[in-house]
């Protein structure tokens, strides 16, 4: 029997609330060493997702070189620096202002090939797993790779 999303998802999911500031979300990402979090209402329903890029995006025009340096460091897997966090703290947006509202999701029973196809087709690094509109977990690219490494035969 092939693995499904509920077998490999991270749960319970780490989430942000829409009223959280961008600085609070940046601190959460740094503390948990993750690159994005779903933004959820009090009842757990998915409202959007906010990533490192969403946090950096508004500073592009005023600090393009610095952002490219930060993005390069983040892409290499480096932790967010204190300098970056100080830069973000000056941002007065809420997570609701900065989040991506259109989010590709999957259900608990999505197979690994289905998840891989969604990630590939939409250039995603993670997929929130939802049940009745509420986020119950998240599957990242590294979760997929780990599952393949553990048991390649479970893919089909």
ABEGO torsion letter per residue (X at the ends): XBBBAAAABBOBBBBBBAABBAAAAAAAAAAAGBABBBBBBAAGBBAEBBBAAAAAAAAAAAAAAAAAAAAAAAAAGBBBBAAAAAAAAABABBAAAABBABBBBBBAABBAAAAAAAAAAAGBABBBBBBGGBBABBBBAAAAAAAAAABAAAAX
